[in-house]
């Protein structure tokens, strides 16, 4: 069973959207997660509302998939995310239905978010990018089957 988690909103500047999120929409800032890679740093700001959150995604690399999306379509909604109990099982089920994943194996949890994640390839999910998230319990380590 899927449970709504968040909507991913790609932006040029996460700090530049603070007014929109807090002052206009009245959302509460929950936390910032910074994911650093060799060629890119993603800043992920989460703003809560009743029943979910909006994730602002800012990428430092002009050639990242996120910034290519913004260059082609402008800032906007990129994905919808759902929590699942068993990510491997859900991925296996969806693969039997022809869905491919851009992160296979999934990306391990990092920082304060504590969720293992993957995204569908939109070409195989009717044009919609779906993020699947499996929450880890406090203190629970990433399993051996995820990317570090």
Secondary structure, 3 states (H helix, E strand, C coil): CCEEEEEEEECCCCHHHHHHHHHHCCCEEEEEEEEEECCEEEEEEEEEECCEEEEEEEECCCCCHHHHHHHHHCCEEEEEEEECCCHHHHHHHHHHCCCCECCCCCECCCCCCCEEEEEECHHHCCCCCEEEEEECCCCCCCCCCCEC
